[in-house]
Amino acid sequence: MRIARFSLDGTVGFGVVEGEPSSPEGPVLDIIRGHPFAEFERTGQKLPLSKVRILPPTLPNKVVAIGRNYAEHAKELGNEVPEVPVTFLKPSTSVIGPNDPIGYPSFSNEVHHEAELAVVIGRLCKDVPRERAKDVILGYTCANDITARDVQRTESQWARAKGFDGSCPLGPWTETELDAADVGIMCTVNGEQRQLGRTSEMIRPVEDLIVHITQAMTLLPGDVILTGTPAGVGPVNVGDEVAVTIEGIGTLTNKVIKRD
């Protein structure tokens, strides 16, 4: 099930996405009553997806991100595979949705794309045992861990390098029925392929990441985990269109603009 968060005439809601772009009428939203983090029902009221603004699929209290979770990515930046997951936070203000602009930060001259599988948490959880990890997942979405690489190199804390406004595009929706163990991840810039990998290449799978994170902090419904990026990261510039495609989910597209 694909659950999108949308805005129409100032009203924000959730709906189940039905149909495909290739269908004659295009995808439609079946509006739901309530929200996806509890029991909900479909209203039967349907809207063309093209008539609404698609928002980030969740407004997380926090985004917990994992660095260097693909061996080839760690290698391409001259890093060793860490003995324990490299964990950092991106603030809620970093989150933007599909087609929202990525503002190029004024304090950086080298901004990179990082295509990632994102986990959307469905319930409050702490100290989750591995065998229960899947129970706390609502679903998955596409993410782009936009990074000011030059700042990351010079500052030991990554708060500015990875937490600036607009540095966490998410979308286009949450897919609740995905088996995330082995799906393809691709990033293109202006239609040119930059990254291509599979989640099976992760050093630590989703279940292990949930265990690791919840040993330290409580995750809330709607929180997001970024699971790391495959090799092939590289620069984006003002005017570039960046697209992250994950098999079984869809495509998240954003354009880089000059920040005012």
C-alpha positions as CSV (number, residue, x, y, z in Angstrom):
1,M,0.0,0.0,0.0
2,R,1.3,3.4,-1.0
3,I,0.3,6.1,1.5
4,A,0.9,9.7,0.5
5,R,0.6,12.9,2.5
6,F,-0.9,15.8,0.5
7,S,-2.1,19.3,0.6
8,L,-5.2,20.7,-1.2
9,D,-6.6,24.2,-0.7
10,G,-4.7,24.5,2.6
11,T,-5.9,21.2,4.0
12,V,-3.4,18.5,4.8
13,G,-4.3,14.8,4.8
14,F,-3.3,11.3,3.8
15,G,-4.5,9.1,1.0
16,V,-3.8,5.7,-0.5
17,V,-2.3,6.0,-4.0
18,E,-4.0,3.8,-6.6
19,G,-3.1,3.3,-10.2
20,E,0.0,4.0,-12.2
21,P,1.3,7.0,-14.1
22,S,0.9,4.9,-17.3
23,S,-2.8,4.3,-16.8
24,P,-5.2,6.5,-18.8
25,E,-6.5,8.4,-15.8
26,G,-3.2,8.5,-14.0
27,P,-2.8,7.7,-10.3
28,V,-5.5,8.7,-7.8
29,L,-5.7,9.3,-4.1
30,D,-8.3,7.5,-2.0
31,I,-8.5,9.8,1.0
32,I,-8.3,8.2,4.4
33,R,-10.0,9.2,7.6
34,G,-7.4,9.6,10.3
35,H,-3.7,8.9,9.8
36,P,-1.5,5.9,9.0
37,F,0.0,5.6,12.4
38,A,-3.2,4.2,13.8
39,E,-6.2,2.3,12.5
40,F,-7.8,4.2,9.6
41,E,-10.4,3.7,7.0
42,R,-10.7,4.8,3.3
43,T,-13.4,7.3,2.7
44,G,-13.9,6.4,-1.0
45,Q,-13.4,10.1,-1.9
46,K,-10.9,10.0,-4.7
47,L,-8.8,12.8,-6.2
48,P,-6.4,12.7,-9.1
49,L,-2.8,12.8,-7.8
50,S,-2.1,15.6,-10.3
51,K,-4.6,17.9,-8.6
52,V,-2.9,17.9,-5.1
53,R,0.5,18.8,-3.8
54,I,2.4,15.8,-2.5
55,L,4.2,16.6,0.8
56,P,6.9,14.7,2.6
57,P,5.3,11.4,3.6
58,T,5.9,12.1,7.3
59,L,6.8,15.0,9.5
60,P,9.4,13.3,11.7
61,N,10.3,14.4,15.2
62,K,13.8,13.3,14.2
63,V,15.7,11.7,11.3
64,V,18.3,9.2,12.5
65,A,20.8,8.6,9.8
66,I,23.5,6.0,9.3
67,G,26.8,6.7,7.7
68,R,29.2,4.3,5.9
69,N,26.7,1.4,5.7
70,Y,27.9,0.3,2.2
71,A,31.5,-0.8,2.0
72,E,32.1,0.6,-1.5
73,H,30.8,4.1,-0.4
74,A,33.1,4.1,2.6
75,K,36.0,3.2,0.3
76,E,35.3,5.9,-2.3
77,L,35.6,8.6,0.4
78,G,38.8,7.0,1.9
79,N,37.1,5.6,5.0
80,E,37.3,2.3,6.7
81,V,34.1,0.3,7.4
82,P,33.2,1.3,11.0
83,E,33.1,-1.4,13.7
84,V,29.8,0.1,14.9
85,P,27.3,2.1,12.8
86,V,28.1,5.8,12.4
87,T,24.9,7.5,13.7
88,F,23.9,11.1,13.4
89,L,20.7,13.2,13.4
90,K,19.1,15.5,10.8
91,P,16.6,18.0,12.2
92,S,13.0,18.1,11.2
93,T,13.6,21.4,9.4
94,S,15.9,19.6,6.9
95,V,12.9,17.6,5.6
96,I,11.4,18.6,2.2
97,G,9.1,16.7,-0.1
98,P,8.9,15.7,-3.8
99,N,9.6,18.5,-6.2
100,D,10.5,20.9,-3.4
101,P,13.7,22.8,-4.2
102,I,17.0,22.0,-2.5
103,G,18.6,25.3,-1.6
104,Y,22.3,25.3,-2.2
105,P,23.8,26.3,1.2
106,S,25.8,29.6,1.1
107,F,28.5,28.1,3.4
108,S,29.5,25.3,1.0
109,N,31.2,24.9,-2.3
110,E,30.7,21.1,-2.7
111,V,27.3,19.6,-2.2
112,H,26.7,15.9,-2.8
113,H,23.7,13.7,-3.4
114,E,23.3,10.5,-1.4
115,A,20.4,8.2,-2.5
116,E,19.1,6.1,0.4
117,L,16.3,3.8,1.6
118,A,14.4,5.5,4.4
119,V,12.5,3.6,7.1
120,V,9.3,5.2,8.4
121,I,8.6,4.2,12.0
122,G,5.0,3.3,12.8
123,R,4.8,3.1,16.5
124,L,6.6,4.4,19.7
125,C,9.5,2.0,20.4
126,K,12.5,1.6,22.6
127,D,15.0,-1.3,23.1
128,V,13.5,-3.2,20.2
129,P,14.7,-6.9,20.0
130,R,15.8,-7.9,16.5
131,E,12.9,-10.4,16.1
132,R,10.4,-7.5,16.7
133,A,12.1,-4.9,14.5
134,K,9.8,-5.3,11.5
135,D,6.8,-4.8,13.9
136,V,7.7,-1.1,14.4
137,I,8.0,-0.3,10.7
138,L,5.1,1.4,9.0
139,G,6.9,1.3,5.6
140,Y,9.7,2.7,3.4
141,T,10.3,5.7,1.3
142,C,13.0,7.3,-0.9
143,A,15.5,9.7,0.7
144,N,18.4,11.9,-0.4
145,D,20.9,12.7,2.3
146,I,22.2,15.9,0.8
147,T,25.6,16.7,2.2
148,A,27.9,19.7,2.2
149,R,31.0,17.5,1.7
150,D,33.6,20.2,2.2
151,V,32.0,21.2,5.5
152,Q,31.8,17.5,6.5
153,R,35.6,17.2,6.0
154,T,36.4,20.2,8.1
155,E,34.0,19.9,11.0
156,S,34.1,16.9,13.3
157,Q,30.4,17.1,14.0
158,W,28.1,16.8,10.9
159,A,25.3,19.0,12.1
160,R,25.8,21.7,9.6
161,A,27.1,19.5,6.8
162,K,24.1,17.2,6.8
163,G,21.4,19.1,8.8
164,F,20.9,22.4,6.8
165,D,17.4,23.3,5.6
166,G,16.3,21.2,2.7
167,S,19.0,18.6,3.1
168,C,16.6,15.7,3.6
169,P,14.2,15.2,0.7
170,L,11.7,12.4,1.4
171,G,9.0,10.8,-0.8
172,P,7.1,10.4,-2.8
173,W,5.0,8.2,-0.4
174,T,5.4,5.4,2.2
175,E,5.2,1.9,0.7
176,T,4.0,-0.4,3.5
177,E,4.4,-3.8,1.8
178,L,8.0,-3.7,0.6
179,D,10.5,-6.4,1.4
180,A,13.5,-4.1,1.8
181,A,16.1,-6.9,2.1
182,D,17.2,-6.7,-1.6
183,V,15.9,-3.8,-3.7
184,G,17.6,-1.6,-6.2
185,I,18.6,2.0,-5.4
186,M,19.5,4.5,-8.2
187,C,20.3,8.2,-8.3
188,T,20.4,10.3,-11.5
189,V,21.4,13.9,-12.0
190,N,19.9,15.5,-15.1
191,G,19.0,12.0,-16.3
192,E,22.5,10.7,-16.0
193,Q,23.0,7.7,-13.7
194,R,25.3,8.4,-10.8
195,Q,24.5,5.7,-8.2
196,L,23.3,2.1,-8.6
197,G,23.2,-0.3,-5.7
198,R,21.1,-2.8,-3.8
199,T,20.0,-2.9,-0.2
200,S,21.5,-6.4,0.1
201,E,24.9,-4.7,0.0
202,M,24.3,-2.9,3.3
203,I,26.8,-3.8,6.0
204,R,24.0,-3.8,8.6
205,P,20.4,-4.5,7.5
206,V,17.4,-2.5,8.6
207,E,16.6,-4.8,11.6
208,D,20.1,-4.4,13.1
209,L,19.9,-0.6,12.7
210,I,16.6,-0.5,14.6
211,V,18.1,-2.5,17.4
212,H,21.2,-0.3,17.5
213,I,19.3,3.0,17.5
214,T,16.6,2.1,20.0
215,Q,19.2,1.0,22.5
216,A,19.9,4.7,22.8
217,M,16.7,6.6,22.0
218,T,13.0,6.2,21.8
219,L,11.6,6.4,18.2
220,L,8.2,8.0,17.7
221,P,5.6,7.3,15.1
222,G,6.7,9.1,11.9
223,D,10.4,9.2,12.8
224,V,12.7,8.2,9.9
225,I,15.8,6.2,9.7
226,L,18.2,6.7,6.8
227,T,20.0,3.5,6.1
228,G,23.1,4.7,4.3
229,T,24.1,5.3,0.6
230,P,25.7,3.0,-2.0
231,A,28.8,4.1,-3.9
232,G,28.7,6.8,-6.6
233,V,28.0,9.9,-4.6
234,G,29.0,13.2,-6.3
235,P,28.4,16.9,-6.7
236,V,25.2,18.7,-7.6
237,N,25.0,22.3,-8.7
238,V,22.4,25.0,-9.0
239,G,20.0,24.0,-11.8
240,D,20.5,20.3,-11.5
241,E,17.6,17.9,-11.2
242,V,18.3,15.0,-8.8
243,A,16.1,11.9,-8.8
244,V,16.3,8.9,-6.4
245,T,14.5,5.8,-7.5
246,I,14.0,2.7,-5.3
247,E,12.6,-0.5,-6.7
248,G,9.1,-1.1,-5.4
249,I,8.6,2.4,-4.1
250,G,9.0,5.0,-6.8
251,T,11.0,8.1,-7.6
252,L,11.8,11.2,-5.6
253,T,12.8,14.2,-7.7
254,N,14.1,17.6,-6.5
255,K,15.8,20.5,-8.2
256,V,18.8,22.4,-6.8
257,I,18.3,26.2,-6.6
258,K,20.4,29.1,-5.4
259,R,19.5,29.9,-1.8
260,D,18.3,33.5,-1.3
